[in-house]
Amino acid sequence: MTTAHDTSSCPVLTGPNNFQIWKLRIISKLRWEKALRVVTGEELKPSPGKPTSLEDPEITWILKDEKAHGIIQDHISDALLMRTGDLTSSK
């Protein structure tokens, strides 16, 4: 059974011709992976500082950003990847 978060259900972005369906699927995948808010800017990177709990909010944000970046790179064509390969953030 295929679900919205399966890699197979998210097409590879090849250009403007499939952007709209790709956008809907990639948003679904990023939401499932709890990384969408980092991409949209709704979850801002915390300022460096002393963590007040066992979990460092800055590290947590960085990991979400890296996850989102990887998901996006996995779902774009090789040609687009070559043009965006030097970008290091999901934004």
N, C-alpha and C positions, 0 to 999 in steps of 0.2 A: 504494500500500500504506500503510495506516495503522499507525502505531506508537504505543507508550505515551506518547511525548513530544509527539506532534502535538497542536496546539491543538484540533483537531476531536474528538479522542477524550476530552477532558476536559469534562464537562458544566458548565454554569453552575449554581452553587448558588442555589436558589430558596427553600429553607427546609428544615424537618425531613424533608419527604417524600423528598428526594433526597440528604440529607446523607451517608449511608453510602457510596453509590457515588461521590459527589463526593470524599469524603475519600480513598478508595482511589486515584482517578485523580489528584488533586492531589498526593498523596504521591509517586506515580510520576513525575509531571512535575517536581516539586521535586528529587527524587533525580537524575533525568536531567540537570537543570540545575546540579547540585552545590550546591544551596542548602537542602536539607532539614535538614541538621545545624544551620544557623543558626536555623531556625524551631523546631526541637525543643529548642533550648538545649544541644545536645551540643557545639556549637562556640560558645564564648563570645567576646564582643568583647574583643580584646586591649587592655591598658592602653596609653594613648598613650606613646610613647617613641621613642627613636632606633632606626630600623630597622637590623638587623644584616646585611641583605642588600639587593639591589636592589629587592626587593618589600616594601612596607610592610604588615605583617600587619593593622593597623587599617583601612587603606584597602581591602584585600582583603575583610575582613569586612563593611565598610560596603557595598561593591559587591554582595556576595552577599545581604545583607539587602534592599537596594533591588531586586534582581532578584526575590527571593522575594515581596516586597511587591507588585510589579507583576504577577507571575504570579497571585497570589491575587486581586488586584483585577480582573484580566481574566476571572476565572472565578467571579464572584459577580454576582447580579442587580443591576439598577440600584437597586432598592429597598434592598438590603443595602449597596450601595456608598454610597448617600446617608447611611446610618446609620454607616458606618465610614470615610467619606472623610477625616475629620480625623486618622486614625491614620497615623503616619509610619513605623512599623516593621512587620516581618512577624510579630512576636510577638503 
